[in-house]
Amino acid sequence: MTEADLKLRTKNFALRVLQLVNEVPNTPAARAIGYQLIRSAMSVGANYRAACRGRSKKDFIAKLAIVDEEADESAYWLELIIGAKLLPESHVNPLLQEAFELTAIMASSRKTAARDF
């Protein structure tokens, strides 16, 4: 997967999360979870782009660690949406799977970059 592919994939993840959050009920709990999910999902793409512009290998690795953390945090909020039954599990699962995959990709990339450092 190329840098451009990952930039597009992380951006699409954020856009899909925005659409999902618009579907959660308008309750205080759902709004709080939705806000946190939007923040972390948008951070995945933004920090990946920042990592690609890293000034050094060390900076690249540090920023990839942030992307990894934010993707994992996004998975947590998606799990809460399922657990709180705010949306049907079948509706949330594709995004949850994407969050898991992005977490794995970023963790692997970070480890590879650190090994070669």
BELQUIKA-V576004 format. One line per field, one symbol per residue. ss: DSSP state (2 for helix, 1 for strand, 0 for the rest). burial: + if it has 24 or more other ideal C-beta (glycine too) atoms within 12 Angstrom, else -. Layout:
ss->???
burial->???
This chain:
ss->002222222222222222222000000222222222222222222222222200002222222222222222222222222220000022222222222222222222222222200
burial->-----++-++--++-++--++--+-----+--++-+++-++++++++++-++-------++-+++++++++++++-++++++---++----+--++-++-+++-++--++--+----
